[in-house]
Amino acid sequence: MINNEKIEGTELHVLPALPFADDALEPFITANTLHFHYGKHHRAYVNKLTIDVWEHAYYLDYQNRRADFVNAVLEKLINWDFAAANLC
């Protein structure tokens, strides 16, 4: 799980837990990818105060099949009814 490290008594920026289980996005994004990207890679960026982009997060599951990843997200993971209901 997330480790909120401290340096010289000062807590680094806290990366909150995801609001869903690690395997909630399977089979489109595996728990392994979420654990690696969010739990390790993203935490390191947050603690260094740099910006990370999810674009490369698909690689563990999809390798060079970026279009397959985009289609899976657009067709299987985004709740379009929720998004439409929350438009201003």
Rosetta constraint file for C-alpha pairs under 8 A:
AtomPair CA 1 CA 39 HARMONIC 6.66 0.50
AtomPair CA 2 CA 15 HARMONIC 7.20 0.50
AtomPair CA 2 CA 16 HARMONIC 7.86 0.50
AtomPair CA 2 CA 17 HARMONIC 7.17 0.50
AtomPair CA 2 CA 39 HARMONIC 6.04 0.50
AtomPair CA 2 CA 43 HARMONIC 7.67 0.50
AtomPair CA 4 CA 11 HARMONIC 7.01 0.50
AtomPair CA 4 CA 12 HARMONIC 6.67 0.50
AtomPair CA 4 CA 13 HARMONIC 7.60 0.50
AtomPair CA 4 CA 14 HARMONIC 6.04 0.50
AtomPair CA 4 CA 15 HARMONIC 7.69 0.50
AtomPair CA 5 CA 11 HARMONIC 6.34 0.50
AtomPair CA 5 CA 12 HARMONIC 6.19 0.50
AtomPair CA 6 CA 10 HARMONIC 5.40 0.50
AtomPair CA 6 CA 11 HARMONIC 4.41 0.50
AtomPair CA 6 CA 12 HARMONIC 5.77 0.50
AtomPair CA 7 CA 11 HARMONIC 6.54 0.50
AtomPair CA 7 CA 12 HARMONIC 7.16 0.50
AtomPair CA 12 CA 47 HARMONIC 5.84 0.50
AtomPair CA 13 CA 46 HARMONIC 6.54 0.50
AtomPair CA 13 CA 47 HARMONIC 5.54 0.50
AtomPair CA 14 CA 46 HARMONIC 7.72 0.50
AtomPair CA 14 CA 47 HARMONIC 7.62 0.50
AtomPair CA 15 CA 43 HARMONIC 6.19 0.50
AtomPair CA 15 CA 46 HARMONIC 6.91 0.50
AtomPair CA 20 CA 24 HARMONIC 6.35 0.50
AtomPair CA 22 CA 30 HARMONIC 7.72 0.50
AtomPair CA 22 CA 31 HARMONIC 4.77 0.50
AtomPair CA 22 CA 32 HARMONIC 7.98 0.50
AtomPair CA 22 CA 34 HARMONIC 6.23 0.50
AtomPair CA 22 CA 35 HARMONIC 6.82 0.50
AtomPair CA 23 CA 29 HARMONIC 7.97 0.50
AtomPair CA 23 CA 30 HARMONIC 6.12 0.50
AtomPair CA 23 CA 31 HARMONIC 4.53 0.50
AtomPair CA 24 CA 31 HARMONIC 7.74 0.50
AtomPair CA 25 CA 29 HARMONIC 5.27 0.50
AtomPair CA 25 CA 30 HARMONIC 6.54 0.50
AtomPair CA 25 CA 31 HARMONIC 7.63 0.50
AtomPair CA 25 CA 77 HARMONIC 7.16 0.50
AtomPair CA 26 CA 30 HARMONIC 4.94 0.50
AtomPair CA 26 CA 31 HARMONIC 6.97 0.50
AtomPair CA 28 CA 61 HARMONIC 7.98 0.50
AtomPair CA 28 CA 69 HARMONIC 7.58 0.50
AtomPair CA 28 CA 72 HARMONIC 6.12 0.50
AtomPair CA 28 CA 73 HARMONIC 7.37 0.50
AtomPair CA 28 CA 76 HARMONIC 7.71 0.50
AtomPair CA 28 CA 77 HARMONIC 7.91 0.50
AtomPair CA 29 CA 33 HARMONIC 6.52 0.50
AtomPair CA 29 CA 34 HARMONIC 7.23 0.50
AtomPair CA 29 CA 58 HARMONIC 7.30 0.50
AtomPair CA 29 CA 61 HARMONIC 6.66 0.50
AtomPair CA 30 CA 34 HARMONIC 6.48 0.50
AtomPair CA 30 CA 61 HARMONIC 6.92 0.50
AtomPair CA 31 CA 35 HARMONIC 5.89 0.50
AtomPair CA 32 CA 36 HARMONIC 6.04 0.50
AtomPair CA 33 CA 37 HARMONIC 5.82 0.50
AtomPair CA 33 CA 57 HARMONIC 7.12 0.50
AtomPair CA 33 CA 58 HARMONIC 7.52 0.50
AtomPair CA 33 CA 60 HARMONIC 6.09 0.50
AtomPair CA 33 CA 61 HARMONIC 6.97 0.50
AtomPair CA 34 CA 38 HARMONIC 5.43 0.50
AtomPair CA 34 CA 39 HARMONIC 7.05 0.50
AtomPair CA 35 CA 39 HARMONIC 4.88 0.50
AtomPair CA 35 CA 40 HARMONIC 6.96 0.50
AtomPair CA 36 CA 40 HARMONIC 5.32 0.50
AtomPair CA 36 CA 41 HARMONIC 6.32 0.50
AtomPair CA 37 CA 41 HARMONIC 4.82 0.50
AtomPair CA 37 CA 42 HARMONIC 5.74 0.50
AtomPair CA 37 CA 57 HARMONIC 6.35 0.50
AtomPair CA 38 CA 42 HARMONIC 4.75 0.50
AtomPair CA 38 CA 43 HARMONIC 6.39 0.50
AtomPair CA 39 CA 43 HARMONIC 5.96 0.50
AtomPair CA 40 CA 44 HARMONIC 6.27 0.50
AtomPair CA 41 CA 45 HARMONIC 6.60 0.50
AtomPair CA 42 CA 46 HARMONIC 6.21 0.50
AtomPair CA 42 CA 52 HARMONIC 6.76 0.50
AtomPair CA 43 CA 47 HARMONIC 6.10 0.50
AtomPair CA 44 CA 48 HARMONIC 6.25 0.50
AtomPair CA 45 CA 49 HARMONIC 6.06 0.50
AtomPair CA 45 CA 50 HARMONIC 5.33 0.50
AtomPair CA 45 CA 51 HARMONIC 6.51 0.50
AtomPair CA 45 CA 52 HARMONIC 6.52 0.50
AtomPair CA 46 CA 50 HARMONIC 6.19 0.50
AtomPair CA 46 CA 51 HARMONIC 7.31 0.50
AtomPair CA 54 CA 58 HARMONIC 7.75 0.50
AtomPair CA 58 CA 62 HARMONIC 5.74 0.50
AtomPair CA 58 CA 63 HARMONIC 7.09 0.50
AtomPair CA 58 CA 66 HARMONIC 7.46 0.50
AtomPair CA 58 CA 69 HARMONIC 6.51 0.50
AtomPair CA 59 CA 63 HARMONIC 4.33 0.50
AtomPair CA 59 CA 64 HARMONIC 6.83 0.50
AtomPair CA 62 CA 66 HARMONIC 6.81 0.50
AtomPair CA 62 CA 68 HARMONIC 7.25 0.50
AtomPair CA 62 CA 69 HARMONIC 6.39 0.50
AtomPair CA 65 CA 69 HARMONIC 6.61 0.50
AtomPair CA 66 CA 70 HARMONIC 6.23 0.50
AtomPair CA 67 CA 71 HARMONIC 6.06 0.50
AtomPair CA 68 CA 72 HARMONIC 6.12 0.50
AtomPair CA 69 CA 73 HARMONIC 6.26 0.50
AtomPair CA 70 CA 74 HARMONIC 6.09 0.50
AtomPair CA 71 CA 75 HARMONIC 5.74 0.50
AtomPair CA 71 CA 76 HARMONIC 7.88 0.50
AtomPair CA 72 CA 76 HARMONIC 5.32 0.50
AtomPair CA 72 CA 77 HARMONIC 6.85 0.50
AtomPair CA 73 CA 77 HARMONIC 4.80 0.50
AtomPair CA 73 CA 78 HARMONIC 6.21 0.50
AtomPair CA 74 CA 78 HARMONIC 5.71 0.50
AtomPair CA 79 CA 83 HARMONIC 6.33 0.50
AtomPair CA 80 CA 84 HARMONIC 6.00 0.50
AtomPair CA 81 CA 85 HARMONIC 6.08 0.50
AtomPair CA 82 CA 86 HARMONIC 6.34 0.50
AtomPair CA 83 CA 87 HARMONIC 6.55 0.50
